[in-house]
Amino acid sequence: MQTNFSPIIITESDLEVRKNKWLDYFETNLKKTSNICRFTLDCIDSVTLKHKLFTTQSKQEFENSLSFYTQLKAAKWVMFHDYEASESLFNLSLIYGTHPEMVKTSVQIEFKKHPDYISKTTVNNLFNALFINHDIPMVLVDNIENLSAHEIGILFHITQGKNIRSYPSLDLELSKKEAHLFHTLTDLKIDLSEHTLKKYVAICKVIKSKPHDKYYRSVFFRVCKLFSFEIDVFILDIAFWQYAYTYMSNWTFNPHQLTLTSVMDYIEHMRYTTTNFTLKGRTQPSLTRDINAWHRNLELNKLGPLLNTKWKGINKNDSTLTINDNTYSFTQITTGKRLYEEGKTLQHCVTSYIQYCMDGQIAIWNMTESHKDSKTGLTLEISNNEIIQVSGFDNRKPYQNEILAIQTWAKQNNIRYSSQTF
C-alpha cells in the first residue's frame, strides 16, 4: 500500500493555536499523570519549531495524535527517564496521527508490555512494534523526529518490505548495490540529525566500494565539513567524494605526522577554492608535501578582514576544573584573531574553519593545563552539542589525562562525545 500525502501548511498563528490545543489537552486529560504532563509540556515548544509533521498535520491527523495519548493514559501510569524520552514519545504520537492506518497492533496493548520507566530506546521499540513488519534502517527510526512527511512516506514504504528503489519520486537514484547498503548498514556513529535521509543516501553512494571499514567511514564523514553543513554541494560532487573515500582508505595515517582531518581540510579547501583540483594520479608523499605547505601558508595577511570578526559561540561559560591536582582551563574562541592565534600556536588548520564559526555551525574551544606552555594545549571542535574532534600541536591526539579532563568537562556541560572523538 502506497501512502499518499496532502499536507496542509499552517501559518504561524495557526501553529500557536495548535500548540495551545495540545497544552489544553495535557492540562485537562493528563495532569494527574504528572510526569507525562510535565515532561511533554516542556518539549512542545521545541517540537513546534523543528518537527515537520507538527506544521503539516490536518485537523483529523491532529485528533488522531491526541487519541494516541488517550490510549496511553488508558494503558497504565507511565514515567519518563528524561526530557528526551518524552520528546520521542511526542514525535511518535505525531507519526501515529498521520498514519493510523499503518498501525498493526493495539497501542494500548503495546504500552502494557513495556516498563514504567520509558527511555528513547523504549520508544523506538514501541515504534517497531506498532509499525514495522520488516527490517528497516534503524538510522531512520533513531532520527525520525527530523524526517519530513515525504521521508516518512519512504520509511513506511520500507516497513512493508519494499525496496527503496521502488519508491516513486526519490530525490536521488540508487543502484542495486547502494540500495542494498541502504537497507543493511548498521553502526554508523555519524550525526544525521539534519537532512537525515539525504545524508544517509549519500553515505551509501560514497562507501559502496569499501563498505565494511566502520571506523574509517565514521571518521571520514565526521571530519568532512561539506558533508556536515553543505550536503547539497557534497551530493552534486558525489563522484569526486566516491573517489576520495576510496583513495584515502588506502592511506596509512600517522597521528604524529598526518591525520585524516588535516587531509580532509586540505582537500575541501582546494576542491572548492581552486579550479580543476583532482586526486587522480596523486601519490601519498606528494600530496602530503602539499598539505604541509598549505598548513604553513595559512598566514595572517591571507585572512584579511575575517580576523576582525566576532561571533556568539555556544551558550557555555569558560571554566576550569581540577583532576588529580592538575588544573585545566576551557576557553571558547569567538574572534577571528584568537582563532588565528590558536592555529598558529598549535600548528594546525583550525583557522580555515572561521566561516563555519561565523555561521554558527561549529564552536571552537581551547583546553590548556595550568602552568604549562600554550603549545601543550588542545583545540576542541563542537557541532550540534557534540565534540567532533580534538587536536593538539601539529594535530597530535590527546593524552589519557587530557581525555579524562575533556570527558569530565563535557559531562558537566551536557556536551556529547563518542569513542571516535579521541
N, C-alpha and C positions, 0 to 999 in steps of 0.2 A: 504494500500500500504506500503510495507516494503522498507525503504530507504537503499541502499547498498553504501558502501564507498570503494573507491580505492585511498586513499590519496597518494599524491606524496610528498615525503620527499625532501626538497630542502636544499642545502648546505648553509654555512654561506655567501659565496659570492653571491649565488642566492638570499638570504634574502636581501642583500644590494641592489641588482638590483631591487628587488620587492619594497623595501621601496622607492627607488629613483623614480620609476614609479608612486607611489602614490603621492609623493611630486610634481612631474611634473604635474600630473593630477590636483591637487588642485591649483597650481600656474597658470595653463593655463585656467581652467574652472571655478574656484570658487573664484578667487582673489577679484572680485568686491563685492562678498558677504563676506565681511571681517571677520565677526565673525565666519562663518562656516570655512573659510580657516585658520584663526589664531588658533582657539581652536583645530581644528583637526590636524594641523601640530604639535602642541605642544604634542599631545598624541600619535603620530605614533611611536616614539621611544619606549615608554612604551609597546604599543600593540605588536610591533615587538618581544619583549623579552618574553612576557607572554601569548599571546593568541595563543592557539594551532592551530586554524584554519588558522592563518596567515602563519604558517610554513608548512601547508599541502595542501593549495589550488592548484588546477590545473590551467593552463592558462585560460581555459574557465570560471572557477569559479571566478578567479580574474577579468576578464572582466565583469562578472555579478555584482560583487561588485561595480565596477566603475559605472555601469548603475544605481545602486541604488541612488548614489549621483546626477547623471544626472537628474533623476526623481525628486529628492528633489529640485534641482535648478529650474526645470520647474514648480514645485508646487507653491512656494512662497518664500519670504525672510524669513529666519529662524535665530533667535537669540538664543544663548545658555545662560542658567543661569551661567554655570561654566564649568570647565575642565571635571568634572565627567560626565555631560550630553553629552559633545562632545565625550568622550571615549565610552560611552554606545551606542551612535548612530553609531560610527565607528564599534563597535562589531556587531551591528545589520546588518550593511552592509556586514560583513564577512559571517554571517549566511545566509543572503539573497543570497549571491553569491554561497554558497554551496547547497542551497535548493530552487532555484527559483520555482521549480515545486510544492512546498508546499504552495505557496502564494495563498490566497483565495480571495484577493481583490486588487484593484489598489493601488500601493504605492503612486502615485500622489494624488489620491482622499483622502487617509487617511491622508496625510500630510496637506491637505487643511482644515481638520476638527479640527486641533489642534492649540493652540495659538502660537503666535510668539515666546514667551519665553518658551523654551523647557527644562525640567528637566529630571533627571534619571527616575522619575516616569512616565513622559510623554512617554519616550522611551519604558518603559515596557508596557505601554498601546498600543503603536504602534505595538510592537511585538505581543501582544494578538490579535489585530485587523487583522494583516497580516497572522498569522499562526494558531491561536488557534480556534478549533471547540468545545472543551470540557474543563471542569475544569481540571486544572493541578496543581501540587505542585508549588506554587509561589517561593519557595526557589530555585528551579532550574532556573527560569526566572531571579530572582534577582542576581544570580551568574553565569549567562550564559557565561560571558567572561572567566570563569575559566574551562568550560567544554571541554573535548576532543571531537574529531569527533565521537567517539563511544558513548559517553554520550549524545551528541546532537542527535544522532540517536535514543537513548532511549527516549529522550524528545519528538521528533517528533512522535514516536510510540504512546506515551501517548496522544498527541494532537488529534489523530484520534479516541480517545475514547477507546483505547485498554488498557487492564490491564498490568501492569508492568511485571507480571509473565509470560505473553505470549511472551515476547521478547526473541529471541534466544541468547544464549551465555551470559547470565547475569553472572557477576563476583561472585555475592552472591545470593543464592536462598532465596526466601521469602515465608513464609507461607501465607495463605489467610488473617489471621489477620494482619500480618506485611504489606502485600500489601495494605490492606485497610487503614492502618495508612499512608503508603507512599503516597496515593492519597488524603488524607484528613487532614493531620496535618497542623496546622496554628500557627502563632505567636510563632515561635521557639525562637527568640532572642539568637541565638547561631552563632558564627562566622563559616561559612562554605566556606570561600573564597578559601581554599585549599582542594583538594580531596573532592569536594562538594558532588558528588553522593555517593561515598563510605561512607562518614561520615553520610549522610542522611539515607542511608540504615542501618548503624549501630545503629543510634538513634531509628529507627523503630523497630529493633530487640530487643534492650535493654528495651525500655519503654512499651512493649506490655502488661505487666501485670498491669501497672498503668499509662495509657497514659494521664490522664486528669489534673494532677497537673503541670500546666505550669511553675509556679515559681520554684518548686523543680527541674524539668528536666532542666531548663535553668541553674541554679546554678551548678547542678551535672556535666553537660558537660563542662561548662566554667572553672571549677576548676580542671578537670581531665587532667593532663599533657599528659598522654598516648594517650588519645583521640585527643588532640590538635596536638601533634607532632610525634606520632608513631602509626598512625591509623591502620597499618597492624598488629602490635603486638596486639593492642586492639581487632581487629576482630578475630585473631587466638585464643584469650582467651575470646571470646564473652559469653560463658556460665557462666564464673566467673562474668563478669560485669552485666549480666542479674540478677544474684542472688544478687550482691552487690547493684544494683539500688533498687530492692525491699526491701532488708534488711535495707538499710539506710533510705528509705522513711518512715519507721515505727518509726524512732528515734525522740526524742524531743531534739532539739538543743537549748542550752542557749548560746548566743553570749559572755557572760561573763565567761563561763566555757569551752565550746567545740563548735567548728564551723564545718560545713561540710567541709571546706577547710582543717582544721587540721586533720580530719578523713581521707579525701581522700589522703593527703600527706603520712600519715602513711600506709594506705592500699597499695598504689602504691609501696612504698619503700619495704614493707615486701613481697609483692607478687612477686617482680622481683629481689630481692637480697637474699632471703632465699628460702628454699625448703619446699614444702607441706603446704604453708600458705593457710588457708581457713577461711571463716567467718561462716561456718556452726557450729551450736552449741554454738556460742559466744553470750553472753548477752551484753547489752549496758554498764552496770557497769564494767564488767571485761575487755572489750575492751578499755573503757575509761581509766582505770588504766594503761594498756599497752601503750596507746597513750601518756599519760602524762609522763610516764617513758622514752619513746623513745625521746620525745622532750627534756627532761633534759639531756639525754645522747648524744646529738649531740655535742660532745666535740671537742676541738681543735685538740687533738692528733689523732682522728679518721679520720680527713680530710687530714692529711699528706701534700704531695706536692701541693695539689689543692689550699692551702691557698696562695701560692706564685704566682698563676696565675693572669693574667690580660686579659681584653677583651675590645673591642672597645666601646660597647654600642650603643645607637642610637644617631643620629646626632642632639642633642638638647643641648643647653648650660645650665649649672647651673644658677639659677636665684632666685631673691627674689621678693615678692610683698607685698603690704600693703593694708589691708582691715579693715575699722573701727578702725584705729590706731593700729592694730595688724600686725606684720611683719612675713611673712612665708618664709622660705628658702627651695628651692627644689634642691637636690643634687643627681646626678646619681652615683650609686655604680658600680665600674668597676674593683675591685680586690677581690680575694678570702678572704684576711684578713679583708677587710672592710665589706664584706658580712657576714662573721662570727661574727664580732662585732655587726652588725645590729641585727642578730638573737639572740645573747646573751643578748644585751641590752633590746630588746623588748620581749624577752622570747617567740619567735615563731620559726618556722622551715624554714625560708627563706634560711638558709644555705644549705638545701637539694636541692635547685634549682640551685646550682652552675654550673652543667653541662649544663643546659638549657641556662644559661647566657653565658657560654663559646662558645656554639654552635650558639649564636646569635638569639635564638628562643624567648627569653624574655629579658626585661630590668628591672632592679630594681632601684627605686628611694627612697630617704628618704625625707620626709617633716617634718620640725621642726619649731615650733613657737619660735621666738626670746625671749631670757631671761627666757626660761622655761627649766626644766630638760629634758635630752635627752630621758628619759623613756616616756615622753609625746608625742614623735614623732610618725610618721606613715610611714609604708612601702608601696610603690605603685608598683604593678607588671603591666608591659605594654607588650603587644604582638600584632603584626600586627597593630601598631599605635592606640591601644585601651587599656584603663585602665581596666584590668581584675579583680583585687581585691585590696582592701586597708585594711591593718591590723595594729593595734596599739599594745600596751603592752598586752601580753597574748591573742593575737588575738581579742582585743576589736574592735568594729566598730567605725568609725569616728564620732565626734560630728558635729552638724549642721554648726558651724562656720568653721570647718575644711573641710567639704564637699564643702562649698561655695568657700573656698580658692583653693581647688583642681580643681573644675569646672572652676574657673577663669583662673588658670594656664593652664589647658588643652586647653581651647579656645584660649589662647594666643599662644599656641604651636601647634595648629591644631591637637590635640590628641582627639580621640573619648572616650566617656564613655556612659553608659546606666544606667537606674534605678537600674538594678541588681548589678551594681558596688558597691553601697553603702548600 
